């Protein structure tokens, strides 16, 4: 081990996250490696190692002969300070080599607030931040992940962006890079070829011009780049790589369990949900294959907990069969299954009973809005009867805690909608009185509200976020109404949501702000420990840009949005139709009931 | 069911695995190796395994002991080999066997303590160290489990202490009390820093080498 690292580690919190060496970490013989990839996650080890996409692509790249993919995470503040003090660059976990010397530096970016961490990792690696300042082919800085569906705020720092699902396209990009290196292409030549790979977006090959009012005038491709870039999807989930053999961290991470991915996409079409639109179409993995992967993963890892993962797990058709199939495994290996993302309308008590075996803790539902009118407007397609019915079944079955999640600031929301959230909580309370099997244990109802952030590629991409003053007024209104002792109301005075609203629909001019906020010390801004709104506002001020222009402005239909050239399959006209239906209070049926023609079946037939 | 004991090495990267994380790591490693641990019989059953003398984070060891109970009756043959197929780097099982003696019989630990002096070892260091640890009272400050500071006299907890010197490195071969109370060998560094501040090392490294009973015989 590096002597300098040995000196630092005793002084930092949780040193195990900085040393690697975990079971199943991939080590390779450098004499047989021609391409080195530093796979970076712009957040801590505990968060990054919990990400399934990271594990999939790590497995895929290390499956390539001659390619060694290693991991790198953002250090916590104490470690960053030590590294800087010792003059040590950011290193990969597997080899301990500085990532600045690697061929490819690849980022998985899941959320906008990680943008400053991405810049800081490049800085810690000693790599120039701007793509234009890195003239050579090496290191090539690439990025993918959900936040890259609008990567414009960090476009200047990235050489190449992978849109959509990476398991097939990363292989093509790495192969093209190897060819470029073998044949001595310069960076521009490589990028001009790479932009023709499906799902590859090269920001530097597009010129963005603006109107005087700050809106985008045009996004013009150059050097032969395609006018629109369509995301990439894996069409057959049964052929998609699943990391049954994967790293088992030696220190506790956030999702410290097996994640079994059942399907991608979602049949529901909630109008606020970016994941619901950008992961279309629905593609399921067969039940037999899921069960086989589950067995392999349990056997190889020694984990005793497994999450059945998807955007809406109770919508997986063969869910009951899968649980039946896994039952012997659960018995034999003391395996616990957990099912996140259950819907209150088709939640099966019988299933829950079987899964949880005696451990009846809490249930979580997300009605999102207080009135039926607003739930219809956002197309949540959940009635209060559904919710209360599920709660009654749960209370009768012995559950004594319910968490309810709502959003404040959804389009068309009125004070009546806000106040009705308290009514929903009161009705849940009433349902408990009627149906609790054991009233002595009491009931805990927790209501949490968050501040709605409109996202790109959704029906609400044209909508303003409500101002912080208005958000706080609505919170106060709801607090007044929450007068039952058994109901705990949680809300966050979270300025992070404001900046998230700015960045998620930002344009390329924000690159200046990002660069400045990084200079002013922004790092792990997804963490409230590190986020500072004044620092961001200062950076905006110095750049002469107004954050409210991005967060709180109504965008006109027909406005060129900064992500207009990014094609996720769902058509613009469909999104606008959904936007209009929201204002009419008309719901759109789920994909299983009726196809609404969103356009995502351009990739493959929708398998719902 | 069987009660078994595992002798293992914890070094390099694995020396940064905390005690709780180590327990989790072994639970999973046993499952991977096909060894089913016996579980406690409570409302929240937990697997029965315990480290005999937890090693402070950052130190390495050639002689860690882990006691565990299995569902199946067997002598532990080939457990070490099976575990080694799936352990993190820096952990290695040396042997697995039914323990002959209770963990309470463990009395002393032999450790190598290395003191780094980046600017070279100051003249007269060894003599000063020998003098310091020959005193009857060598108090150091130590944090308790509850994070309070307390005073501890390390002198009676040292059974044997031999110093030697190489280039920019002073090494101690130390035999110290293992438990009730035990002495963390790193506290030798704290004692030096407090009583001979000019000789405080730039860095201190500890490696456990052997375990003994009260008679000084190897403890397994």
HADDOCK unambig.tbl for C-alpha pairs under 7 A between the chains (distance, minus, plus):
assign (segid A and resid 1 and name CA) (segid B and resid 12 and name CA) 6.98 0.50 0.50
assign (segid A and resid 7 and name CA) (segid B and resid 203 and name CA) 6.93 0.50 0.50
assign (segid A and resid 10 and name CA) (segid B and resid 58 and name CA) 6.40 0.50 0.50
assign (segid A and resid 15 and name CA) (segid B and resid 16 and name CA) 5.94 0.50 0.50
assign (segid A and resid 16 and name CA) (segid B and resid 16 and name CA) 4.95 0.50 0.50
assign (segid A and resid 16 and name CA) (segid B and resid 17 and name CA) 5.44 0.50 0.50
assign (segid A and resid 19 and name CA) (segid B and resid 13 and name CA) 5.59 0.50 0.50
assign (segid A and resid 20 and name CA) (segid B and resid 13 and name CA) 6.95 0.50 0.50
assign (segid A and resid 21 and name CA) (segid B and resid 13 and name CA) 6.37 0.50 0.50
assign (segid A and resid 21 and name CA) (segid B and resid 88 and name CA) 5.71 0.50 0.50
assign (segid A and resid 21 and name CA) (segid B and resid 89 and name CA) 4.76 0.50 0.50
assign (segid A and resid 22 and name CA) (segid B and resid 88 and name CA) 4.65 0.50 0.50
assign (segid A and resid 22 and name CA) (segid B and resid 89 and name CA) 6.37 0.50 0.50
assign (segid A and resid 23 and name CA) (segid B and resid 86 and name CA) 6.34 0.50 0.50
assign (segid A and resid 23 and name CA) (segid B and resid 87 and name CA) 5.80 0.50 0.50
assign (segid A and resid 23 and name CA) (segid B and resid 88 and name CA) 4.41 0.50 0.50
assign (segid A and resid 250 and name CA) (segid B and resid 17 and name CA) 6.64 0.50 0.50
assign (segid A and resid 250 and name CA) (segid B and resid 21 and name CA) 6.27 0.50 0.50
assign (segid A and resid 250 and name CA) (segid B and resid 25 and name CA) 5.86 0.50 0.50
assign (segid A and resid 251 and name CA) (segid B and resid 17 and name CA) 6.71 0.50 0.50
assign (segid A and resid 251 and name CA) (segid B and resid 21 and name CA) 5.26 0.50 0.50
assign (segid A and resid 252 and name CA) (segid B and resid 21 and name CA) 6.66 0.50 0.50
assign (segid A and resid 299 and name CA) (segid B and resid 32 and name CA) 6.05 0.50 0.50
assign (segid A and resid 300 and name CA) (segid B and resid 32 and name CA) 5.88 0.50 0.50
assign (segid A and resid 301 and name CA) (segid B and resid 28 and name CA) 6.78 0.50 0.50
assign (segid A and resid 301 and name CA) (segid B and resid 32 and name CA) 6.32 0.50 0.50
assign (segid A and resid 302 and name CA) (segid B and resid 28 and name CA) 4.16 0.50 0.50
assign (segid A and resid 302 and name CA) (segid B and resid 29 and name CA) 6.29 0.50 0.50
assign (segid A and resid 302 and name CA) (segid B and resid 31 and name CA) 4.92 0.50 0.50
assign (segid A and resid 302 and name CA) (segid B and resid 32 and name CA) 5.03 0.50 0.50
assign (segid A and resid 303 and name CA) (segid B and resid 28 and name CA) 5.95 0.50 0.50
